[in-house]
Amino acid sequence: MITLETVKKNPLVRTFIEKGNEHLGVMGFTDHGYLHLSLVSRLSREIMLKLGYDERMAELAGIAGYMHDLGNVINRNGHSQSGALIAQEILRRMGMDIGEVAIICAAIGNHDEGSGHPVNQVAAALILADKSHVHRNRVRNLDIATFDIHDRVNYAAEYSILNIDDDNRIITMELAIDTSICPVMEYFEIFLSRMLMCRRAANFLNCEFELVINGAKLL
């Protein structure tokens, strides 16, 4: 069976990750490289395991998390769909079971808030893991005076934690935001659609979703 470690060693995967992240850097986007992908991969896998899914489904979630931004090598617009097609071809060439390929590609193709839906458990885990990664270590622009709203929101995030309460089936995203850099309202200005998508993803996994910012429950 194809594993996450096997996927990480694939030269196409590595090259597309590096070039896609490079392209986004040229356009002024936050980091979408190995740091982001490794975190999303690990958290996607962790969500599945904590909620009682088997090791293989958790492994598929980890693979989806690692490959979910491959489409950025082509274009940011539609990157979830193009990434799904890229992943499908790579995994098929690697000899992965076609049913598992379908699960991963559906998750990748549905992780973006513009057009995505939690169509399976792996997709739901990927959505939650991806949308919860808000942190200043993703900001590439070093000139604070030129920050756009995405830079400000990410730079203001001192920590972001996704807590999984499997006993009570509650998934909580907890953020600490430096409001001297970015007011909470700016977070909602760009992330409300993502948080609503997280709620749908949590519901798909038979969980409730909560958002806590600076100790206050907002969702």
Secondary structure, DSSP 8 states (H G I E B T S, - for coil): ---HHHHHT-HHHHHHHHHHHHHHHHHT----SHHHHHHHHHHHHHHHHHTT--HHHHHHHHHHHHHTTGGGGT-STTHHHHHHHHHHHHHHHHT--HHHHHHHHHHHHT-STTT----SHHHHHHHHHHHT---GGG-----GGG--HHHHHHHHEEEEEEEEETTTTEEEEEEEE-TTTS-HHHHHHHHHHHHHHHHHHHHHTT-EEEEEETTEE--
